[in-house]
């Protein structure tokens, strides 16, 4: 009779209750193992793999080389002529770059004079008058494009 009351109250006998608790313990152990596995996999996900940096080759960009050939000493505004003191030779058709605080432009030599006479080329140390596109200023640097 006591067993029936126990069954009615709890729905299980002592023996079946013991079996149920044993099964629960086994299930808990299995679930604990799964949790351990999950923790390991979680650790793997959190640690990022170190990526190897690829060796990058620098592309060589060919820039026009420039050599300083002179300095502007004076500018005549009405006729747009700059006087250049040469540090290197210069001739008609050469491409030059004039760079200073206010200007930076390229042009080719179309007209050049020394002492009011047209010349085809000038040597180092000469002061030449060159027709320029834009206004230039004293101390502007003159470069030859190579």
N, C-alpha and C positions, 0 to 999 in steps of 0.2 A: 503494500500500500504506500509506503513511503516513496518507493520508486515512482509510482504513478503520480503522486503529488509533485515529486521533483520534476517529472516529465511535463506535467501540466504547467507548472510554474516557469520552468526554464526551457522546456521543449526538448531537452536532451538528458540522457542519463550521464552518470559520472564517467563511465567508460567512453562514451561518444564525445563528451566534453573534453576529456584528456586527449583524444585523437585529434579533435579540432584544434586544440592549443598547440599540439605538436606540428600539425600542418601549417598553422600560422607562423610558428617559429621557422620552419623550413622555408616558407615563402619569404619571410623577412630576411633570411640569410641570402636567398637568391636575389632579392631586390637590392640588398646591400652590395652584392657583387656587381650588379648592373650599375649601381650608383658609382662604384669605384671605376668601372669601365668608362662611364660617362665623364667622370672627372678627368681621367687620363686624356680622353679625346678632346675635352674642353681645353686642357692645357696645350695640346697640340695646335688648336685653332688660335689660341691667344698669342702664341709665339710666332711672329711672322718670319718667313724664310728670308735670309739675307740674299739680296739680289746682287749678282756680279755686275759691276759697271762695265759696259762695253767700251773698248778703246775707241775713241773718236778721232778720226783723222781731220786735221784742220785743212780746210780748203784754201789753197793759195790763191788769193785774189791778186791779179796783176794790176797794179796801179801804175799810172804813168809816173815815171821817176822825174823828179825835178831837181835841177841844179841851180843854185843862186848865181846869177851872172851880173847883177848890178843893183844900184839903189837910185831911186828917183831923187833928183836934187831940186828940180823946179818944174812948174807947170804953167803953160800959156793958155789961158781959157778961151780967148777969141778964136784961136786957130786949132785948139785941141791937140797940143803937142806937149809931150813930157820929155824933159831932159834927164838922161840916164847916165850915170857914171859907171862904166863897165869894169867888172872884175874878171871877165872872160870875154872871148870874142863873140861877135854877133853878126849875123848876115840876113839879107832879105829872105823871106819865106820861113824863117824860124818861128816856131810856135812858142809864145811866152805866156807867163802867168804873172800878173801884178797883184800883189797881196799886201794889204796894210790894215790900219785900224778901221778905215771907212769903206774900203773897196776890196774886192776879190773877184777878178775876172780873167778870162783867157782871150787871147787874140793872136793873129799871125802878123809878122812884120811886113807891111806893104810899102811903107815909105820911111826912109831914114836919111838924115843929113848930118854932116859935120861942117861947121862954119858956113852955113847956107849953101852947101854944095851936096848934091845927091851922091850917095855912096852905096855900093853893093854889100860891103862888109866893113866891120870896124874891129880893131884890136883891143886887147886889155888896156885899161887906163884911159881910153878915149871917152869924151863926153859927147853923146849923140842925141839928136832930137828925133823922136819917134812919134808918128801920128797915132793917137790912142782913141779907143772907143768911148771911154768914160773918163771922168775927172780923176786925176791922181794927185797925191800929196807928197811933200818932201818926206823922206825916210821910208817910203813904201818900198818893199823888196820886189825885185824882178827875178823870175825864175825861167829857165829854159826847160821845156818839156822834152824828155828824151824818149 
